[in-house]
Amino acid sequence: MMRKGIGLALVLSSAMFVCACSSNDDSSAPVEDGSDVDAGQAPDNDAGDAANPSSCVDTSGIAPRLLLTGGSNDSELAVFNLQTMAVEGHFAFPGFGATSSASAPYLMEQSADLVVQLDPNAPWNAMASWDVRSNDVINGGQAYADPSGVFVPACTKGYVLRYNRNRVAIIDTTKSAEKGPPDSYIDLSSLVQPEDKDGVVEMTSAVFVPSQNRLYVLLGNIDLTKATPDGWYLFCGTSKATIIAIDTTTDQIVSLNGAGPGGGIELSGYNPPINGNALVYDAAGNRLIAMHAGCNNGTGEDDPGTVQQRMIESVDLATGQTSTLLSLNDRGFPMAFAYADASHAAIGFYGQTFFWNPQSDTLGGEVPGGIDAFAFDGKDAFVGARKTYQDDGFTPKSIEIVRAPVSDANALEKIGENPFTDNDGTYLSGAEVWPHQ
């Protein structure tokens, strides 16, 4: 059910909130009955983080935690222990941000351009931080670099994607300095497409495939000059989202023999959402799966047209061929994507959450009440949180922490409540699980 009283201006924004909203975002669209999900099958744990995601830290004895981020003017990280079902600690920070926990827990203070390494045993405490703003702002671009992901495939070296810049920052994760500078950068400015008039590649998400020593990076290449000033509509451009590869042994861009700049593989979707886990690796199929929020095909705010290129598509890494897995043009703005295995995933829209079998071209069962921010727990369930409201649909009631087994969307259970210091004023912006199992 689409929650009443949704204020899109409160949605976490990076360069801006590009929602590609239109009258086609129909909350009354038909919902499949979930028959495509095998209710008796447990996940095979070939999770979207290609490498053993906890290999950089000895995780034996560390309890699994749900890392929730949220805020209003400023933000807070709340750490919820999934064994004791209790909140263990908080970490307050300015502006907005999100977490990344593929190899160790990191907090990205996005509006402050800080990457914070959290204590693996007590992830409400900071161990080190890096200032990744640099001086490479694009003329007319955003003042802040907006770190959108941290990837540490070699344990001592981290790759930091910066959404508002064209260089990937590389940090030495063994250093314990406070607000230290990156050690070096990988310049992607040669990959800017002529049709992308804002001049930024919008590096959105990435996955590391250890057998290939490659970091695959999803570049949105969206033309933000085609967005309305309030970010409510993004009109379709002719630039193409691409997948590029970085050889992590040389830090050089590797051609994938695609039609995009640098040999990148061009995608059919448009506008991959930041902080929504828009790219995952399906190890069983040796393919990448990308989520796109789409764009509007109209001419302006008075004529927005309809949503186009909102979809989930795959890239076969053996052949470079792309294919549409699931069209989402008739759905709301996709906010989150959690991948469990080749047969189990979850997709979060603004106000709704559905299970999805990545082998199917239709959505599965709808999670009753939805989940605002969620992640796969590495075992057999999606865990996250949702904000609830009074009967008027506007007045906040509480924030519920919930768990849903991957095999049954209807088996959702509440496992905690009100994890933040200020639960009424907090907008949920992200969820991660540390350590990955």
Salt bridges, closest charged atoms under 4 A:
ASP25 OD1 - ARG310 NH1 2.97
GLU32 OE1 - ARG331 NH2 3.67
ASP49 OD2 - HIS436 ND1 3.31
GLU88 OE1 - ARG65 NE 2.60
ASP113 OD2 - ARG133 NE 2.55
ASP136 OD2 - ARG162 NH2 2.38
ASP136 OD1 - ARG165 NE 3.44
ASP136 OD2 - ARG167 NE 2.97
ASP183 OD1 - LYS175 NZ 3.19
ASP251 OD1 - LYS157 NZ 3.23
ASP282 OD2 - ARG287 NE 2.70
GLU313 OE2 - HIS292 NE2 2.90
ASP341 OD1 - HIS344 ND1 2.90
ASP372 OD1 - ARG3 NH1 2.99
ASP380 OD1 - ARG403 NH2 2.89
GLU400 OE1 - ARG386 NE 3.07
GLU413 OE2 - ARG403 NH1 3.59
GLU417 OE2 - LYS414 NZ 3.23
GLU432 OE1 - HIS436 NE2 3.43
